[in-house]
Amino acid sequence: MMKVDKTRAKKSKWRIKEKTIFISAFLLGAFGVLAGMYIFRHKTKHWSFKIGIPVITILNFITICYFYKIL
């Protein structure tokens, strides 16, 4: 997702909304978004991403641990 958005940004094309990126991160995709941010160096200067995605990643991890413990 981050690669696609960065490629589209370079070509001045339609972009993926930040809201969509945050929703996918919240739905247990935060690790992928976080990895994509640093692998593709995309959105790394935005404070909402610098703080928000790591926090969501931690919440995803806690959620996964919680459900793993229940099952």
mmCIF file as Biopython writes it, N, C-alpha, C and O atoms, coordinates in Angstrom:
data_model
#
loop_
_atom_site.group_PDB
_atom_site.id
_atom_site.type_symbol
_atom_site.label_atom_id
_atom_site.label_alt_id
_atom_site.label_comp_id
_atom_site.label_asym_id
_atom_site.label_entity_id
_atom_site.label_seq_id
_atom_site.pdbx_PDB_ins_code
_atom_site.Cartn_x
_atom_site.Cartn_y
_atom_site.Cartn_z
_atom_site.occupancy
_atom_site.B_iso_or_equiv
_atom_site.auth_seq_id
_atom_site.auth_asym_id
_atom_site.pdbx_PDB_model_num
ATOM 1   N N  . MET A ? 1  ? 0.823  -1.174  0.000   1.0 0.0 1  A 1 
ATOM 2   C CA . MET A ? 1  ? 0.000  0.000   0.000   1.0 0.0 1  A 1 
ATOM 3   C C  . MET A ? 1  ? 0.883  1.260   0.000   1.0 0.0 1  A 1 
ATOM 4   O O  . MET A ? 1  ? 0.612  2.217   -0.725  1.0 0.0 1  A 1 
ATOM 5   N N  . MET A ? 2  ? 1.923  1.245   0.808   1.0 0.0 2  A 1 
ATOM 6   C CA . MET A ? 2  ? 2.806  2.411   0.881   1.0 0.0 2  A 1 
ATOM 7   C C  . MET A ? 2  ? 3.585  2.585   -0.427  1.0 0.0 2  A 1 
ATOM 8   O O  . MET A ? 2  ? 3.807  3.708   -0.877  1.0 0.0 2  A 1 
ATOM 9   N N  . LYS A ? 3  ? 3.994  1.479   -1.025  1.0 0.0 3  A 1 
ATOM 10  C CA . LYS A ? 3  ? 4.714  1.528   -2.306  1.0 0.0 3  A 1 
ATOM 11  C C  . LYS A ? 3  ? 3.817  2.103   -3.391  1.0 0.0 3  A 1 
ATOM 12  O O  . LYS A ? 3  ? 4.240  2.958   -4.169  1.0 0.0 3  A 1 
ATOM 13  N N  . VAL A ? 4  ? 2.579  1.630   -3.439  1.0 0.0 4  A 1 
ATOM 14  C CA . VAL A ? 4  ? 1.626  2.110   -4.443  1.0 0.0 4  A 1 
ATOM 15  C C  . VAL A ? 4  ? 1.395  3.607   -4.266  1.0 0.0 4  A 1 
ATOM 16  O O  . VAL A ? 4  ? 1.412  4.358   -5.241  1.0 0.0 4  A 1 
ATOM 17  N N  . ASP A ? 5  ? 1.179  4.042   -3.031  1.0 0.0 5  A 1 
ATOM 18  C CA . ASP A ? 5  ? 0.924  5.457   -2.777  1.0 0.0 5  A 1 
ATOM 19  C C  . ASP A ? 5  ? 2.130  6.317   -3.144  1.0 0.0 5  A 1 
ATOM 20  O O  . ASP A ? 5  ? 1.970  7.393   -3.719  1.0 0.0 5  A 1 
ATOM 21  N N  . LYS A ? 6  ? 3.323  5.856   -2.819  1.0 0.0 6  A 1 
ATOM 22  C CA . LYS A ? 6  ? 4.526  6.632   -3.151  1.0 0.0 6  A 1 
ATOM 23  C C  . LYS A ? 6  ? 4.713  6.719   -4.663  1.0 0.0 6  A 1 
ATOM 24  O O  . LYS A ? 6  ? 5.058  7.778   -5.188  1.0 0.0 6  A 1 
ATOM 25  N N  . THR A ? 7  ? 4.487  5.610   -5.360  1.0 0.0 7  A 1 
ATOM 26  C CA . THR A ? 7  ? 4.614  5.604   -6.819  1.0 0.0 7  A 1 
ATOM 27  C C  . THR A ? 7  ? 3.623  6.575   -7.444  1.0 0.0 7  A 1 
ATOM 28  O O  . THR A ? 7  ? 3.966  7.329   -8.355  1.0 0.0 7  A 1 
ATOM 29  N N  . ARG A ? 8  ? 2.388  6.550   -6.944  1.0 0.0 8  A 1 
ATOM 30  C CA . ARG A ? 8  ? 1.374  7.466   -7.471  1.0 0.0 8  A 1 
ATOM 31  C C  . ARG A ? 8  ? 1.710  8.914   -7.144  1.0 0.0 8  A 1 
ATOM 32  O O  . ARG A ? 8  ? 1.428  9.805   -7.945  1.0 0.0 8  A 1 
ATOM 33  N N  . ALA A ? 9  ? 2.298  9.160   -6.000  1.0 0.0 9  A 1 
ATOM 34  C CA . ALA A ? 9  ? 2.684  10.526  -5.620  1.0 0.0 9  A 1 
ATOM 35  C C  . ALA A ? 9  ? 3.746  11.065  -6.577  1.0 0.0 9  A 1 
ATOM 36  O O  . ALA A ? 9  ? 3.694  12.226  -6.986  1.0 0.0 9  A 1 
ATOM 37  N N  . LYS A ? 10 ? 4.703  10.219  -6.928  1.0 0.0 10 A 1 
ATOM 38  C CA . LYS A ? 10 ? 5.763  10.641  -7.845  1.0 0.0 10 A 1 
ATOM 39  C C  . LYS A ? 10 ? 5.214  10.974  -9.229  1.0 0.0 10 A 1 
ATOM 40  O O  . LYS A ? 10 ? 5.729  11.855  -9.917  1.0 0.0 10 A 1 
ATOM 41  N N  . LYS A ? 11 ? 4.154  10.252  -9.631  1.0 0.0 11 A 1 
ATOM 42  C CA . LYS A ? 11 ? 3.571  10.450  -10.960 1.0 0.0 11 A 1 
ATOM 43  C C  . LYS A ? 11 ? 2.415  11.450  -10.948 1.0 0.0 11 A 1 
ATOM 44  O O  . LYS A ? 11 ? 1.738  11.629  -11.960 1.0 0.0 11 A 1 
ATOM 45  N N  . SER A ? 12 ? 2.191  12.096  -9.810  1.0 0.0 12 A 1 
ATOM 46  C CA . SER A ? 12 ? 1.088  13.060  -9.639  1.0 0.0 12 A 1 
ATOM 47  C C  . SER A ? 12 ? -0.260 12.457  -10.017 1.0 0.0 12 A 1 
ATOM 48  O O  . SER A ? 12 ? -1.083 13.104  -10.665 1.0 0.0 12 A 1 
ATOM 49  N N  . LYS A ? 13 ? -0.471 11.224  -9.610  1.0 0.0 13 A 1 
ATOM 50  C CA . LYS A ? 13 ? -1.739 10.541  -9.879  1.0 0.0 13 A 1 
ATOM 51  C C  . LYS A ? 13 ? -2.576 10.479  -8.612  1.0 0.0 13 A 1 
ATOM 52  O O  . LYS A ? 13 ? -2.173 10.960  -7.553  1.0 0.0 13 A 1 
ATOM 53  N N  . TRP A ? 14 ? -3.764 9.870   -8.747  1.0 0.0 14 A 1 
ATOM 54  C CA . TRP A ? 14 ? -4.670 9.669   -7.627  1.0 0.0 14 A 1 
ATOM 55  C C  . TRP A ? 14 ? -3.953 8.893   -6.536  1.0 0.0 14 A 1 
ATOM 56  O O  . TRP A ? 14 ? -3.240 7.930   -6.820  1.0 0.0 14 A 1 
ATOM 57  N N  . ARG A ? 15 ? -4.143 9.313   -5.274  1.0 0.0 15 A 1 
ATOM 58  C CA . ARG A ? 15 ? -3.422 8.728   -4.145  1.0 0.0 15 A 1 
ATOM 59  C C  . ARG A ? 15 ? -4.350 7.973   -3.218  1.0 0.0 15 A 1 
ATOM 60  O O  . ARG A ? 15 ? -5.567 8.150   -3.261  1.0 0.0 15 A 1 
ATOM 61  N N  . ILE A ? 16 ? -3.774 7.135   -2.384  1.0 0.0 16 A 1 
ATOM 62  C CA . ILE A ? 16 ? -4.527 6.433   -1.346  1.0 0.0 16 A 1 
ATOM 63  C C  . ILE A ? 16 ? -4.717 7.413   -0.191  1.0 0.0 16 A 1 
ATOM 64  O O  . ILE A ? 16 ? -3.761 8.048   0.255   1.0 0.0 16 A 1 
ATOM 65  N N  . LYS A ? 17 ? -5.956 7.532   0.293   1.0 0.0 17 A 1 
ATOM 66  C CA . LYS A ? 17 ? -6.243 8.471   1.379   1.0 0.0 17 A 1 
ATOM 67  C C  . LYS A ? 17 ? -5.542 8.023   2.657   1.0 0.0 17 A 1 
ATOM 68  O O  . LYS A ? 17 ? -5.411 6.829   2.926   1.0 0.0 17 A 1 
ATOM 69  N N  . GLU A ? 18 ? -5.093 9.007   3.438   1.0 0.0 18 A 1 
ATOM 70  C CA . GLU A ? 18 ? -4.448 8.694   4.716   1.0 0.0 18 A 1 
ATOM 71  C C  . GLU A ? 18 ? -5.410 7.938   5.626   1.0 0.0 18 A 1 
ATOM 72  O O  . GLU A ? 18 ? -5.002 7.050   6.375   1.0 0.0 18 A 1 
ATOM 73  N N  . LYS A ? 19 ? -6.672 8.294   5.555   1.0 0.0 19 A 1 
ATOM 74  C CA . LYS A ? 19 ? -7.698 7.616   6.356   1.0 0.0 19 A 1 
ATOM 75  C C  . LYS A ? 19 ? -7.726 6.121   6.027   1.0 0.0 19 A 1 
ATOM 76  O O  . LYS A ? 19 ? -7.852 5.291   6.928   1.0 0.0 19 A 1 
ATOM 77  N N  . THR A ? 20 ? -7.610 5.779   4.758   1.0 0.0 20 A 1 
ATOM 78  C CA . THR A ? 20 ? -7.607 4.379   4.324   1.0 0.0 20 A 1 
ATOM 79  C C  . THR A ? 20 ? -6.389 3.645   4.876   1.0 0.0 20 A 1 
ATOM 80  O O  . THR A ? 20 ? -6.489 2.492   5.294   1.0 0.0 20 A 1 
ATOM 81  N N  . ILE A ? 21 ? -5.252 4.309   4.875   1.0 0.0 21 A 1 
ATOM 82  C CA . ILE A ? 21 ? -4.029 3.695   5.405   1.0 0.0 21 A 1 
ATOM 83  C C  . ILE A ? 21 ? -4.183 3.428   6.899   1.0 0.0 21 A 1 
ATOM 84  O O  . ILE A ? 21 ? -3.811 2.359   7.383   1.0 0.0 21 A 1 
ATOM 85  N N  . PHE A ? 22 ? -4.732 4.401   7.630   1.0 0.0 22 A 1 
ATOM 86  C CA . PHE A ? 22 ? -4.931 4.220   9.071   1.0 0.0 22 A 1 
ATOM 87  C C  . PHE A ? 22 ? -5.957 3.123   9.360   1.0 0.0 22 A 1 
ATOM 88  O O  . PHE A ? 22 ? -5.780 2.354   10.304  1.0 0.0 22 A 1 
ATOM 89  N N  . ILE A ? 23 ? -7.016 3.039   8.570   1.0 0.0 23 A 1 
ATOM 90  C CA . ILE A ? 23 ? -8.024 1.984   8.780   1.0 0.0 23 A 1 
ATOM 91  C C  . ILE A ? 23 ? -7.397 0.614   8.564   1.0 0.0 23 A 1 
ATOM 92  O O  . ILE A ? 23 ? -7.627 -0.301  9.354   1.0 0.0 23 A 1 
ATOM 93  N N  . SER A ? 24 ? -6.596 0.458   7.486   1.0 0.0 24 A 1 
ATOM 94  C CA . SER A ? 24 ? -5.953 -0.843  7.261   1.0 0.0 24 A 1 
ATOM 95  C C  . SER A ? 24 ? -4.985 -1.180  8.372   1.0 0.0 24 A 1 
ATOM 96  O O  . SER A ? 24 ? -4.872 -2.339  8.770   1.0 0.0 24 A 1 
ATOM 97  N N  . ALA A ? 25 ? -4.286 -0.179  8.879   1.0 0.0 25 A 1 
ATOM 98  C CA . ALA A ? 25 ? -3.366 -0.411  9.996   1.0 0.0 25 A 1 
ATOM 99  C C  . ALA A ? 25 ? -4.142 -0.856  11.227  1.0 0.0 25 A 1 
ATOM 100 O O  . ALA A ? 25 ? -3.736 -1.787  11.922  1.0 0.0 25 A 1 
ATOM 101 N N  . PHE A ? 26 ? -5.246 -0.196  11.490  1.0 0.0 26 A 1 
ATOM 102 C CA . PHE A ? 26 ? -6.055 -0.527  12.663  1.0 0.0 26 A 1 
ATOM 103 C C  . PHE A ? 26 ? -6.631 -1.938  12.566  1.0 0.0 26 A 1 
ATOM 104 O O  . PHE A ? 26 ? -6.797 -2.612  13.583  1.0 0.0 26 A 1 
ATOM 105 N N  . LEU A ? 27 ? -6.935 -2.386  11.349  1.0 0.0 27 A 1 
ATOM 106 C CA . LEU A ? 27 ? -7.495 -3.730  11.149  1.0 0.0 27 A 1 
ATOM 107 C C  . LEU A ? 27 ? -6.386 -4.774  11.032  1.0 0.0 27 A 1 
ATOM 108 O O  . LEU A ? 27 ? -6.383 -5.599  10.119  1.0 0.0 27 A 1 
ATOM 109 N N  . LEU A ? 28 ? -5.457 -4.721  11.963  1.0 0.0 28 A 1 
ATOM 110 C CA . LEU A ? 28 ? -4.347 -5.668  12.121  1.0 0.0 28 A 1 
ATOM 111 C C  . LEU A ? 28 ? -3.321 -5.628  10.990  1.0 0.0 28 A 1 
ATOM 112 O O  . LEU A ? 28 ? -2.621 -6.614  10.755  1.0 0.0 28 A 1 
ATOM 113 N N  . GLY A ? 29 ? -3.225 -4.501  10.292  1.0 0.0 29 A 1 
ATOM 114 C CA . GLY A ? 29 ? -2.221 -4.368  9.249   1.0 0.0 29 A 1 
ATOM 115 C C  . GLY A ? 29 ? -1.137 -3.362  9.592   1.0 0.0 29 A 1 
ATOM 116 O O  . GLY A ? 29 ? -0.390 -2.924  8.717   1.0 0.0 29 A 1 
ATOM 117 N N  . ALA A ? 30 ? -1.049 -2.996  10.862  1.0 0.0 30 A 1 
ATOM 118 C CA . ALA A ? 30 ? -0.123 -1.934  11.273  1.0 0.0 30 A 1 
ATOM 119 C C  . ALA A ? 30 ? 1.338  -2.310  11.048  1.0 0.0 30 A 1 
ATOM 120 O O  . ALA A ? 30 ? 2.146  -1.461  10.672  1.0 0.0 30 A 1 
ATOM 121 N N  . PHE A ? 31 ? 1.682  -3.574  11.276  1.0 0.0 31 A 1 
ATOM 122 C CA . PHE A ? 31 ? 3.076  -3.969  11.083  1.0 0.0 31 A 1 
ATOM 123 C C  . PHE A ? 31 ? 3.488  -3.777  9.622   1.0 0.0 31 A 1 
ATOM 124 O O  . PHE A ? 31 ? 4.590  -3.306  9.340   1.0 0.0 31 A 1 
ATOM 125 N N  . GLY A ? 32 ? 2.607  -4.139  8.703   1.0 0.0 32 A 1 
ATOM 126 C CA . GLY A ? 32 ? 2.892  -3.958  7.276   1.0 0.0 32 A 1 
ATOM 127 C C  . GLY A ? 32 ? 3.013  -2.496  6.885   1.0 0.0 32 A 1 
ATOM 128 O O  . GLY A ? 32 ? 3.889  -2.124  6.104   1.0 0.0 32 A 1 
ATOM 129 N N  . VAL A ? 33 ? 2.128  -1.665  7.432   1.0 0.0 33 A 1 
ATOM 130 C CA . VAL A ? 33 ? 2.186  -0.225  7.153   1.0 0.0 33 A 1 
ATOM 131 C C  . VAL A ? 33 ? 3.476  0.356   7.726   1.0 0.0 33 A 1 
ATOM 132 O O  . VAL A ? 33 ? 4.152  1.146   7.067   1.0 0.0 33 A 1 
ATOM 133 N N  . LEU A ? 34 ? 3.812  -0.032  8.945   1.0 0.0 34 A 1 
ATOM 134 C CA . LEU A ? 34 ? 5.040  0.456   9.581   1.0 0.0 34 A 1 
ATOM 135 C C  . LEU A ? 34 ? 6.269  0.033   8.776   1.0 0.0 34 A 1 
ATOM 136 O O  . LEU A ? 34 ? 7.166  0.841   8.533   1.0 0.0 34 A 1 
ATOM 137 N N  . ALA A ? 35 ? 6.305  -1.219  8.371   1.0 0.0 35 A 1 
ATOM 138 C CA . ALA A ? 35 ? 7.430  -1.704  7.557   1.0 0.0 35 A 1 
ATOM 139 C C  . ALA A ? 35 ? 7.485  -0.948  6.232   1.0 0.0 35 A 1 
ATOM 140 O O  . ALA A ? 35 ? 8.559  -0.532  5.797   1.0 0.0 35 A 1 
ATOM 141 N N  . GLY A ? 36 ? 6.338  -0.770  5.595   1.0 0.0 36 A 1 
ATOM 142 C CA . GLY A ? 36 ? 6.278  -0.049  4.324   1.0 0.0 36 A 1 
ATOM 143 C C  . GLY A ? 36 ? 6.734  1.394   4.438   1.0 0.0 36 A 1 
ATOM 144 O O  . GLY A ? 36 ? 7.362  1.930   3.525   1.0 0.0 36 A 1 
ATOM 145 N N  . MET A ? 37 ? 6.416  2.024   5.566   1.0 0.0 37 A 1 
ATOM 146 C CA . MET A ? 37 ? 6.846  3.408   5.782   1.0 0.0 37 A 1 
ATOM 147 C C  . MET A ? 37 ? 8.360  3.526   5.710   1.0 0.0 37 A 1 
ATOM 148 O O  . MET A ? 37 ? 8.889  4.442   5.080   1.0 0.0 37 A 1 
ATOM 149 N N  . TYR A ? 38 ? 9.048  2.608   6.349   1.0 0.0 38 A 1 
ATOM 150 C CA . TYR A ? 38 ? 10.504 2.720   6.430   1.0 0.0 38 A 1 
ATOM 151 C C  . TYR A ? 38 ? 11.215 2.052   5.258   1.0 0.0 38 A 1 
ATOM 152 O O  . TYR A ? 38 ? 12.293 2.498   4.865   1.0 0.0 38 A 1 
ATOM 153 N N  . ILE A ? 39 ? 10.644 1.005   4.699   1.0 0.0 39 A 1 
ATOM 154 C CA . ILE A ? 39 ? 11.266 0.375   3.525   1.0 0.0 39 A 1 
ATOM 155 C C  . ILE A ? 39 ? 11.207 1.320   2.328   1.0 0.0 39 A 1 
ATOM 156 O O  . ILE A ? 39 ? 12.191 1.478   1.605   1.0 0.0 39 A 1 
ATOM 157 N N  . PHE A ? 40 ? 10.037 1.952   2.121   1.0 0.0 40 A 1 
ATOM 158 C CA . PHE A ? 40 ? 9.847  2.825   0.963   1.0 0.0 40 A 1 
ATOM 159 C C  . PHE A ? 40 ? 10.034 4.307   1.294   1.0 0.0 40 A 1 
ATOM 160 O O  . PHE A ? 40 ? 9.873  5.162   0.423   1.0 0.0 40 A 1 
ATOM 161 N N  . ARG A ? 41 ? 10.374 4.616   2.554   1.0 0.0 41 A 1 
ATOM 162 C CA . ARG A ? 41 ? 10.569 5.998   3.017   1.0 0.0 41 A 1 
ATOM 163 C C  . ARG A ? 41 ? 9.395  6.879   2.611   1.0 0.0 41 A 1 
ATOM 164 O O  . ARG A ? 41 ? 9.556  7.912   1.961   1.0 0.0 41 A 1 
ATOM 165 N N  . HIS A ? 42 ? 8.220  6.439   3.015   1.0 0.0 42 A 1 
ATOM 166 C CA . HIS A ? 42 ? 6.995  7.152   2.648   1.0 0.0 42 A 1 
ATOM 167 C C  . HIS A ? 42 ? 6.204  7.491   3.900   1.0 0.0 42 A 1 
ATOM 168 O O  . HIS A ? 42 ? 5.949  6.618   4.729   1.0 0.0 42 A 1 
ATOM 169 N N  . LYS A ? 43 ? 5.819  8.734   4.042   1.0 0.0 43 A 1 
ATOM 170 C CA . LYS A ? 43 ? 5.037  9.255   5.170   1.0 0.0 43 A 1 
ATOM 171 C C  . LYS A ? 43 ? 5.848  9.281   6.468   1.0 0.0 43 A 1 
ATOM 172 O O  . LYS A ? 43 ? 5.266  9.367   7.549   1.0 0.0 43 A 1 
ATOM 173 N N  . THR A ? 44 ? 7.149  9.210   6.382   1.0 0.0 44 A 1 
ATOM 174 C CA . THR A ? 44 ? 7.968  9.164   7.600   1.0 0.0 44 A 1 
ATOM 175 C C  . THR A ? 44 ? 8.153  10.537  8.241   1.0 0.0 44 A 1 
ATOM 176 O O  . THR A ? 44 ? 8.623  10.622  9.376   1.0 0.0 44 A 1 
ATOM 177 N N  . LYS A ? 45 ? 7.798  11.601  7.547   1.0 0.0 45 A 1 
ATOM 178 C CA . LYS A ? 45 ? 7.929  12.943  8.116   1.0 0.0 45 A 1 
ATOM 179 C C  . LYS A ? 45 ? 6.623  13.439  8.727   1.0 0.0 45 A 1 
ATOM 180 O O  . LYS A ? 45 ? 6.608  14.464  9.408   1.0 0.0 45 A 1 
ATOM 181 N N  . HIS A ? 46 ? 5.533  12.724  8.491   1.0 0.0 46 A 1 
ATOM 182 C CA . HIS A ? 46 ? 4.229  13.123  9.023   1.0 0.0 46 A 1 
ATOM 183 C C  . HIS A ? 46 ? 4.110  12.640  10.468  1.0 0.0 46 A 1 
ATOM 184 O O  . HIS A ? 46 ? 4.232  11.447  10.744  1.0 0.0 46 A 1 
ATOM 185 N N  . TRP A ? 47 ? 3.868  13.585  11.393  1.0 0.0 47 A 1 
ATOM 186 C CA . TRP A ? 47 ? 3.775  13.223  12.808  1.0 0.0 47 A 1 
ATOM 187 C C  . TRP A ? 47 ? 2.646  12.246  13.070  1.0 0.0 47 A 1 
ATOM 188 O O  . TRP A ? 47 ? 2.773  11.371  13.926  1.0 0.0 47 A 1 
ATOM 189 N N  . SER A ? 48 ? 1.538  12.382  12.345  1.0 0.0 48 A 1 
ATOM 190 C CA . SER A ? 48 ? 0.420  11.461  12.574  1.0 0.0 48 A 1 
ATOM 191 C C  . SER A ? 48 ? 0.828  10.026  12.258  1.0 0.0 48 A 1 
ATOM 192 O O  . SER A ? 48 ? 0.326  9.089   12.879  1.0 0.0 48 A 1 
ATOM 193 N N  . PHE A ? 49 ? 1.728  9.850   11.305  1.0 0.0 49 A 1 
ATOM 194 C CA . PHE A ? 49 ? 2.215  8.514   10.966  1.0 0.0 49 A 1 
ATOM 195 C C  . PHE A ? 49 ? 3.370  8.106   11.876  1.0 0.0 49 A 1 
ATOM 196 O O  . PHE A ? 49 ? 3.451  6.946   12.281  1.0 0.0 49 A 1 
ATOM 197 N N  . LYS A ? 50 ? 4.264  9.038   12.202  1.0 0.0 50 A 1 
ATOM 198 C CA . LYS A ? 50 ? 5.411  8.722   13.061  1.0 0.0 50 A 1 
ATOM 199 C C  . LYS A ? 50 ? 4.973  8.244   14.437  1.0 0.0 50 A 1 
ATOM 200 O O  . LYS A ? 50 ? 5.614  7.376   15.029  1.0 0.0 50 A 1 
ATOM 201 N N  . ILE A ? 51 ? 3.882  8.809   14.948  1.0 0.0 51 A 1 
ATOM 202 C CA . ILE A ? 51 ? 3.385  8.450   16.273  1.0 0.0 51 A 1 
ATOM 203 C C  . ILE A ? 51 ? 2.240  7.443   16.172  1.0 0.0 51 A 1 
ATOM 204 O O  . ILE A ? 51 ? 2.209  6.447   16.896  1.0 0.0 51 A 1 
ATOM 205 N N  . GLY A ? 52 ? 1.311  7.711   15.276  1.0 0.0 52 A 1 
ATOM 206 C CA . GLY A ? 52 ? 0.090  6.905   15.179  1.0 0.0 52 A 1 
ATOM 207 C C  . GLY A ? 52 ? 0.308  5.453   14.789  1.0 0.0 52 A 1 
ATOM 208 O O  . GLY A ? 52 ? -0.257 4.557   15.416  1.0 0.0 52 A 1 
ATOM 209 N N  . ILE A ? 53 ? 1.106  5.207   13.778  1.0 0.0 53 A 1 
ATOM 210 C CA . ILE A ? 53 ? 1.301  3.834   13.300  1.0 0.0 53 A 1 
ATOM 211 C C  . ILE A ? 53 ? 2.034  2.973   14.334  1.0 0.0 53 A 1 
ATOM 212 O O  . ILE A ? 53 ? 1.620  1.834   14.546  1.0 0.0 53 A 1 
ATOM 213 N N  . PRO A ? 54 ? 3.096  3.450   14.987  1.0 0.0 54 A 1 
ATOM 214 C CA . PRO A ? 54 ? 3.701  2.626   16.049  1.0 0.0 54 A 1 
ATOM 215 C C  . PRO A ? 54 ? 2.732  2.328   17.196  1.0 0.0 54 A 1 
ATOM 216 O O  . PRO A ? 54 ? 2.735  1.225   17.741  1.0 0.0 54 A 1 
ATOM 217 N N  . VAL A ? 55 ? 1.903  3.311   17.562  1.0 0.0 55 A 1 
ATOM 218 C CA . VAL A ? 55 ? 0.914  3.084   18.624  1.0 0.0 55 A 1 
ATOM 219 C C  . VAL A ? 55 ? -0.097 2.030   18.179  1.0 0.0 55 A 1 
ATOM 220 O O  . VAL A ? 55 ? -0.443 1.134   18.950  1.0 0.0 55 A 1 
ATOM 221 N N  . ILE A ? 56 ? -0.565 2.134   16.948  1.0 0.0 56 A 1 
ATOM 222 C CA . ILE A ? 56 ? -1.517 1.142   16.430  1.0 0.0 56 A 1 
ATOM 223 C C  . ILE A ? 56 ? -0.850 -0.231  16.337  1.0 0.0 56 A 1 
ATOM 224 O O  . ILE A ? 56 ? -1.501 -1.247  16.579  1.0 0.0 56 A 1 
ATOM 225 N N  . THR A ? 57 ? 0.444  -0.276  15.991  1.0 0.0 57 A 1 
ATOM 226 C CA . THR A ? 57 ? 1.172  -1.547  15.933  1.0 0.0 57 A 1 
ATOM 227 C C  . THR A ? 57 ? 1.195  -2.209  17.310  1.0 0.0 57 A 1 
ATOM 228 O O  . THR A ? 57 ? 0.981  -3.415  17.427  1.0 0.0 57 A 1 
ATOM 229 N N  . ILE A ? 58 ? 1.452  -1.426  18.336  1.0 0.0 58 A 1 
ATOM 230 C CA . ILE A ? 58 ? 1.455  -1.963  19.703  1.0 0.0 58 A 1 
ATOM 231 C C  . ILE A ? 58 ? 0.066  -2.470  20.075  1.0 0.0 58 A 1 
ATOM 232 O O  . ILE A ? 58 ? -0.068 -3.540  20.670  1.0 0.0 58 A 1 
ATOM 233 N N  . LEU A ? 59 ? -0.968 -1.704  19.727  1.0 0.0 59 A 1 
ATOM 234 C CA . LEU A ? 59 ? -2.344 -2.135  20.009  1.0 0.0 59 A 1 
ATOM 235 C C  . LEU A ? 59 ? -2.689 -3.422  19.255  1.0 0.0 59 A 1 
ATOM 236 O O  . LEU A ? 59 ? -3.356 -4.303  19.797  1.0 0.0 59 A 1 
ATOM 237 N N  . ASN A ? 60 ? -2.232 -3.525  18.002  1.0 0.0 60 A 1 
ATOM 238 C CA . ASN A ? 60 ? -2.439 -4.758  17.231  1.0 0.0 60 A 1 
ATOM 239 C C  . ASN A ? 60 ? -1.775 -5.943  17.915  1.0 0.0 60 A 1 
ATOM 240 O O  . ASN A ? 60 ? -2.362 -7.021  18.005  1.0 0.0 60 A 1 
ATOM 241 N N  . PHE A ? 61 ? -0.557 -5.746  18.396  1.0 0.0 61 A 1 
ATOM 242 C CA . PHE A ? 61 ? 0.181  -6.808  19.069  1.0 0.0 61 A 1 
ATOM 243 C C  . PHE A ? 61 ? -0.548 -7.252  20.335  1.0 0.0 61 A 1 
ATOM 244 O O  . PHE A ? 61 ? -0.682 -8.448  20.593  1.0 0.0 61 A 1 
ATOM 245 N N  . ILE A ? 62 ? -1.018 -6.283  21.122  1.0 0.0 62 A 1 
ATOM 246 C CA . ILE A ? 62 ? -1.761 -6.600  22.345  1.0 0.0 62 A 1 
ATOM 247 C C  . ILE A ? 62 ? -3.042 -7.356  22.008  1.0 0.0 62 A 1 
ATOM 248 O O  . ILE A ? 62 ? -3.387 -8.324  22.685  1.0 0.0 62 A 1 
ATOM 249 N N  . THR A ? 63 ? -3.743 -6.925  20.973  1.0 0.0 63 A 1 
ATOM 250 C CA . THR A ? 63 ? -4.979 -7.588  20.546  1.0 0.0 63 A 1 
ATOM 251 C C  . THR A ? 63 ? -4.711 -9.030  20.128  1.0 0.0 63 A 1 
ATOM 252 O O  . THR A ? 63 ? -5.443 -9.940  20.517  1.0 0.0 63 A 1 
ATOM 253 N N  . ILE A ? 64 ? -3.668 -9.237  19.340  1.0 0.0 64 A 1 
ATOM 254 C CA . ILE A ? 64 ? -3.326 -10.590 18.889  1.0 0.0 64 A 1 
ATOM 255 C C  . ILE A ? 64 ? -2.966 -11.471 20.080  1.0 0.0 64 A 1 
ATOM 256 O O  . ILE A ? 64 ? -3.402 -12.620 20.154  1.0 0.0 64 A 1 
ATOM 257 N N  . CYS A ? 65 ? -2.179 -10.945 21.009  1.0 0.0 65 A 1 
ATOM 258 C CA . CYS A ? 65 ? -1.813 -11.715 22.211  1.0 0.0 65 A 1 
ATOM 259 C C  . CYS A ? 65 ? -3.047 -12.062 23.033  1.0 0.0 65 A 1 
ATOM 260 O O  . CYS A ? 65 ? -3.166 -13.178 23.539  1.0 0.0 65 A 1 
ATOM 261 N N  . TYR A ? 66 ? -3.957 -11.115 23.166  1.0 0.0 66 A 1 
ATOM 262 C CA . TYR A ? 66 ? -5.184 -11.333 23.929  1.0 0.0 66 A 1 
ATOM 263 C C  . TYR A ? 66 ? -6.011 -12.459 23.310  1.0 0.0 66 A 1 
ATOM 264 O O  . TYR A ? 66 ? -6.442 -13.373 24.013  1.0 0.0 66 A 1 
ATOM 265 N N  . PHE A ? 67 ? -6.232 -12.396 21.998  1.0 0.0 67 A 1 
ATOM 266 C CA . PHE A ? 67 ? -7.032 -13.430 21.345  1.0 0.0 67 A 1 
ATOM 267 C C  . PHE A ? 67 ? -6.316 -14.774 21.317  1.0 0.0 67 A 1 
ATOM 268 O O  . PHE A ? 67 ? -6.958 -15.822 21.400  1.0 0.0 67 A 1 
ATOM 269 N N  . TYR A ? 68 ? -5.002 -14.752 21.202  1.0 0.0 68 A 1 
ATOM 270 C CA . TYR A ? 68 ? -4.237 -15.995 21.234  1.0 0.0 68 A 1 
ATOM 271 C C  . TYR A ? 68 ? -4.376 -16.663 22.599  1.0 0.0 68 A 1 
ATOM 272 O O  . TYR A ? 68 ? -4.464 -17.887 22.697  1.0 0.0 68 A 1 
ATOM 273 N N  . LYS A ? 69 ? -4.395 -15.847 23.646  1.0 0.0 69 A 1 
ATOM 274 C CA . LYS A ? 69 ? -4.530 -16.353 25.010  1.0 0.0 69 A 1 
ATOM 275 C C  . LYS A ? 69 ? -5.915 -16.963 25.239  1.0 0.0 69 A 1 
ATOM 276 O O  . LYS A ? 69 ? -6.040 -17.974 25.930  1.0 0.0 69 A 1 
ATOM 277 N N  . ILE A ? 70 ? -6.948 -16.356 24.664  1.0 0.0 70 A 1 
ATOM 278 C CA . ILE A ? 70 ? -8.321 -16.852 24.815  1.0 0.0 70 A 1 
ATOM 279 C C  . ILE A ? 70 ? -8.492 -18.193 24.106  1.0 0.0 70 A 1 
ATOM 280 O O  . ILE A ? 70 ? -9.118 -19.107 24.643  1.0 0.0 70 A 1 
ATOM 281 N N  . LEU A ? 71 ? -7.942 -18.310 22.912  1.0 0.0 71 A 1 
ATOM 282 C CA . LEU A ? 71 ? -8.108 -19.538 22.134  1.0 0.0 71 A 1 
ATOM 283 C C  . LEU A ? 71 ? -7.191 -20.590 22.694  1.0 0.0 71 A 1 
ATOM 284 O O  . LEU A ? 71 ? -7.162 -21.714 22.192  1.0 0.0 71 A 1 
#
